């Protein structure tokens, strides 16, 4: 089993230097790429010919987002879904910008710090098959997290190819008697620490071959950082020592979240695939392929 990948950005060089005011760290999963940029005022992050939708999360800094003739003055604590094509993000101050791309952004996937981990593919990960196009077509979609109650609840948003679950901020350390260990059968999770310090607890399943067994891991990671969690690995996370903010990313969208009423906040904008059977992740992606 492939181990989880730990990317701590304070002690490793960035993969991209996007001008003098922006440093970008790239970490990939099989189906998506996380780009975390530390920026100063005036930093510009440009993308050209991105093949599918991407997401821009602004945890603590304002930015101007330009896509074609559309210009958005995005405040902190907002998420923007960007259509295929070109885009420009200009930081309004010092902070962190998190962008999520599908692995079809091949130039970013190839430069990721852990690109070699996927040279031979990713056994056990279902492939990236986009869900149906939005009825209104591809366009810029901007969401203020406060409008969805981020102070009290998670905010989950999806596109045709990605999903981001922005967990409610924790003002005090998580109760160690109320953790939620779980695993995912056929998809990876990226956990991005955007504020505070977290301990990620990981337990690997035992295979018949005892020589492949792995010890439990308890990884302490500050902000910003990214952890890629493979399928079947039992995991849970808790903030320690004060306020914390954690964001989880997936690709393609999670079917289990999407089938629960009220979990996905923009479900009305992005239809689900027609399913062969309920709760069938593989069927969902097959239906998505047929739609395309």
C-alpha positions as CSV (number, residue, x, y, z in Angstrom):
1,X,0.0,0.0,0.0
2,X,1.2,3.5,-0.9
3,X,1.9,5.5,2.2
4,X,0.3,8.9,2.9
5,X,2.3,11.8,1.6
6,X,3.2,14.6,4.0
7,X,4.0,18.1,2.5
8,X,5.0,20.7,5.0
9,X,5.7,23.9,3.2
10,X,7.7,25.7,5.9
11,X,10.7,23.4,5.5
12,X,10.8,22.6,1.8
13,X,11.5,24.7,-1.3
14,X,8.5,25.6,-3.5
15,X,8.0,24.0,-6.9
16,X,7.2,27.3,-8.5
17,X,8.5,30.8,-8.1
18,X,5.7,32.9,-9.7
19,X,7.5,36.3,-9.6
20,X,9.1,37.9,-6.6
21,X,5.9,37.9,-4.6
22,X,4.6,34.4,-4.9
23,X,6.0,31.0,-4.0
24,X,3.9,27.9,-4.8
25,X,4.1,24.4,-3.5
26,X,2.5,21.6,-5.6
27,X,1.2,18.3,-4.2
28,X,-0.7,15.8,-6.3
29,X,-3.1,12.9,-5.8
30,X,-4.0,10.5,-8.6
31,X,-6.8,12.7,-9.9
32,X,-6.1,16.3,-8.7
33,X,-3.4,18.8,-7.7
34,X,-3.2,21.1,-4.7
35,X,-1.3,24.4,-5.3
36,X,-0.6,26.3,-2.1
37,X,0.8,29.8,-2.7
38,X,2.3,32.1,-0.1
39,X,1.8,35.6,-1.6
40,X,2.5,39.3,-1.0
41,X,0.4,42.2,-2.2
42,X,0.5,42.4,-6.0
43,X,1.5,38.8,-6.5
44,X,0.0,37.4,-9.7
45,X,-0.9,33.8,-10.3
46,X,-1.6,33.1,-14.0
47,X,-3.0,30.0,-15.7
48,X,-3.5,29.5,-19.5
49,X,-5.5,26.8,-21.2
50,X,-6.4,24.9,-18.1
51,X,-8.4,22.0,-19.6
52,X,-11.2,21.8,-17.1
53,X,-12.6,23.5,-14.0
54,X,-10.5,24.6,-11.1
55,X,-11.1,26.1,-7.7
56,X,-9.5,29.1,-5.8
57,X,-9.8,29.3,-2.0
58,X,-8.9,32.5,-0.3
59,X,-8.6,31.7,3.5
60,X,-7.0,34.9,4.7
61,X,-6.4,37.3,1.8
62,X,-8.4,39.3,-0.7
63,X,-7.7,38.9,-4.5
64,X,-8.8,40.1,-7.9
65,X,-9.8,37.1,-10.0
66,X,-10.0,37.7,-13.8
67,X,-11.4,35.2,-16.3
68,X,-12.0,36.6,-19.7
69,X,-14.0,39.8,-19.3
70,X,-15.2,38.8,-15.9
71,X,-13.5,40.4,-12.9
72,X,-14.3,39.5,-9.3
73,X,-13.0,41.3,-6.2
74,X,-12.9,38.3,-3.9
75,X,-12.6,38.7,-0.2
76,X,-11.0,36.5,2.4
77,X,-12.9,33.3,3.3
78,X,-14.3,32.8,-0.2
79,X,-14.2,30.1,-2.9
80,X,-14.3,30.6,-6.7
81,X,-14.9,27.9,-9.3
82,X,-13.1,28.9,-12.5
83,X,-14.2,27.5,-15.9
84,X,-11.8,25.9,-18.4
85,X,-9.3,28.3,-20.0
86,X,-7.2,31.1,-18.7
87,X,-7.3,33.0,-15.4
88,X,-5.4,35.5,-13.4
89,X,-5.4,35.9,-9.6
90,X,-3.8,39.1,-8.1
91,X,-3.3,39.1,-4.4
92,X,-4.6,42.1,-2.5
93,X,-2.3,41.5,0.5
94,X,-0.1,39.0,2.3
95,X,-1.5,35.6,2.9
96,X,-2.1,32.1,1.4
97,X,-4.0,31.2,-1.7
98,X,-5.1,27.6,-2.3
99,X,-5.9,26.4,-5.8
100,X,-7.2,23.0,-6.7
101,X,-6.8,21.6,-10.2
102,X,-7.6,18.2,-11.8
103,X,-4.7,16.1,-12.8
104,X,-5.5,17.0,-16.4
105,X,-3.5,20.1,-15.6
106,X,-0.6,18.0,-16.6
107,X,2.1,20.6,-16.2
108,X,1.3,21.1,-12.6
109,X,0.9,17.4,-11.9
110,X,4.4,16.7,-13.4
111,X,6.0,19.3,-11.2
112,X,4.4,18.2,-7.9
113,X,6.8,17.3,-5.1
114,X,5.4,13.7,-5.1
115,X,4.9,13.3,-8.9
116,X,7.2,10.1,-8.8
117,X,4.7,8.4,-6.5
118,X,2.2,8.3,-9.4
119,X,4.6,7.3,-12.2
120,X,3.2,3.8,-12.3
121,X,-0.4,4.9,-11.7
122,X,-2.5,4.6,-8.5
123,X,-3.8,1.1,-7.7
124,X,-7.1,1.2,-6.0
125,X,-8.1,4.8,-7.0
126,X,-11.1,5.1,-9.3
127,X,-10.3,7.1,-12.4
128,X,-11.3,10.8,-12.9
129,X,-14.5,10.9,-14.9
130,X,-16.2,14.3,-15.0
131,X,-19.8,14.6,-13.9
132,X,-22.4,16.2,-16.2
133,X,-21.8,19.7,-17.4
134,X,-23.8,22.4,-15.4
135,X,-27.1,23.3,-17.2
136,X,-26.1,27.0,-17.5
137,X,-22.7,26.1,-18.9
138,X,-19.3,26.7,-17.6
139,X,-18.8,30.1,-15.9
140,X,-17.2,31.8,-12.9
141,X,-19.0,30.9,-9.7
142,X,-18.1,32.8,-6.6
143,X,-19.1,31.8,-3.0
144,X,-18.7,33.8,0.2
145,X,-18.3,31.2,2.9
146,X,-20.0,33.4,5.5
147,X,-23.2,33.1,3.4
148,X,-23.2,29.4,4.2
149,X,-22.5,29.6,7.9
150,X,-18.8,28.6,7.9
151,X,-18.5,29.7,11.5
152,X,-20.8,26.9,12.6
153,X,-20.8,24.3,9.9
154,X,-18.8,22.8,7.0
155,X,-19.2,24.3,3.6
156,X,-19.1,21.7,0.8
157,X,-18.9,22.8,-2.9
158,X,-18.5,20.7,-6.1
159,X,-17.8,21.2,-9.7
160,X,-17.9,18.7,-12.6
161,X,-14.5,17.3,-11.6
162,X,-13.6,18.4,-8.0
163,X,-15.1,18.7,-4.6
164,X,-13.9,20.8,-1.6
165,X,-15.2,20.4,1.9
166,X,-14.2,23.4,4.0
167,X,-14.5,22.4,7.6
168,X,-15.9,24.8,10.1
169,X,-13.2,26.7,12.0
170,X,-12.3,25.2,15.4
171,X,-11.8,27.8,18.1
172,X,-10.6,25.2,20.7
173,X,-8.8,21.9,20.4
174,X,-10.9,19.0,19.2
175,X,-12.3,16.7,21.9
176,X,-10.2,13.6,21.8
177,X,-13.3,11.5,22.8
178,X,-15.2,12.8,19.7
179,X,-12.9,11.8,16.8
180,X,-14.2,10.3,13.6
181,X,-11.8,7.6,12.3
182,X,-12.9,6.3,8.8
183,X,-11.5,5.3,5.4
184,X,-12.5,5.6,1.8
185,X,-12.6,2.5,-0.5
186,X,-11.5,3.9,-3.8
187,X,-10.6,7.6,-3.7
188,X,-7.9,9.8,-2.1
189,X,-8.3,12.7,0.2
190,X,-6.1,15.8,0.5
191,X,-6.3,17.5,3.9
192,X,-5.0,21.0,3.7
193,X,-4.2,22.8,7.0
194,X,-4.8,26.5,6.4
195,X,-4.7,27.7,10.1
196,X,-3.3,26.3,13.3
197,X,-1.6,22.9,13.9
198,X,-3.2,19.5,13.4
199,X,-2.3,15.9,14.2
200,X,-3.3,13.5,11.5
201,X,-3.8,10.0,12.8
202,X,-3.4,7.2,10.2
203,X,-3.8,3.4,10.5
204,X,-3.0,1.2,7.6
205,X,-4.9,-2.1,6.9
206,X,-3.1,-5.4,7.3
207,X,-2.6,-7.3,4.1
208,X,-1.9,-11.1,4.1
209,X,1.8,-10.4,3.7
210,X,3.0,-9.2,7.2
211,X,6.2,-7.8,5.8
212,X,4.1,-5.0,4.1
213,X,2.4,-3.9,7.3
214,X,2.9,-0.3,8.4
215,X,3.0,1.3,11.9
216,X,0.3,3.7,12.8
217,X,1.2,7.3,12.1
218,X,0.5,10.5,14.1
219,X,1.7,13.4,12.0
220,X,1.8,16.9,13.4
221,X,1.5,19.4,10.6
222,X,1.2,23.2,10.8
223,X,-0.2,25.7,8.3
224,X,0.1,25.6,5.4
225,X,0.5,21.9,4.7
226,X,-1.0,19.1,2.7
227,X,-1.5,15.5,3.5
228,X,-2.5,13.0,0.7
229,X,-4.4,10.0,2.2
230,X,-4.6,6.9,0.1
231,X,-7.7,4.7,-0.2
232,X,-8.5,2.3,2.7
233,X,-6.2,4.1,5.2
234,X,-8.2,4.8,8.4
235,X,-7.7,8.5,9.3
236,X,-8.9,11.2,11.6
237,X,-7.5,14.7,12.4
238,X,-7.6,17.0,15.4
239,X,-6.3,20.5,15.9
240,X,-4.1,21.2,18.9
241,X,-3.0,24.2,20.8
242,X,-5.6,26.7,19.7
243,X,-7.8,27.6,16.7
244,X,-7.6,25.5,13.6
245,X,-9.0,25.4,10.1
246,X,-8.8,22.3,7.8
247,X,-9.9,21.8,4.2
248,X,-10.4,18.5,2.4
249,X,-10.3,18.1,-1.4
250,X,-11.4,15.3,-3.6
251,X,-11.6,14.4,-7.3
252,X,-14.0,13.6,-8.8
253,X,-16.9,14.8,-6.5
254,X,-17.8,12.4,-3.7
255,X,-21.0,10.5,-4.4
256,X,-21.7,9.8,-0.8
257,X,-21.7,13.5,0.2
258,X,-23.7,14.3,-2.9
259,X,-26.4,11.8,-2.1
260,X,-27.1,13.4,1.3
261,X,-29.6,16.2,1.2
262,X,-28.1,19.5,2.2
263,X,-24.5,18.5,2.4
264,X,-23.3,20.0,-0.9
265,X,-24.1,23.7,-0.9
266,X,-24.2,24.2,-4.6
267,X,-25.8,21.0,-5.6
268,X,-28.5,22.9,-7.6
269,X,-25.8,24.2,-10.0
270,X,-24.1,20.9,-10.8
271,X,-26.2,17.8,-11.5
272,X,-25.3,14.3,-10.4
273,X,-24.8,11.5,-13.0
274,X,-27.6,9.1,-13.6
275,X,-26.9,6.1,-11.4
276,X,-27.2,2.4,-12.2
277,X,-27.7,1.6,-8.5
278,X,-27.8,3.7,-5.3
279,X,-24.5,4.3,-3.4
280,X,-22.5,3.0,-6.3
281,X,-19.4,5.1,-6.9
282,X,-18.2,3.2,-9.9
283,X,-21.7,3.4,-11.5
284,X,-21.7,7.2,-11.0
285,X,-18.4,7.6,-12.9
286,X,-19.5,5.3,-15.7
287,X,-22.6,7.4,-16.1
288,X,-20.5,10.5,-16.1
289,X,-18.4,9.0,-18.9
290,X,-21.5,8.2,-21.0
291,X,-22.7,11.8,-20.5
292,X,-19.4,13.2,-21.9
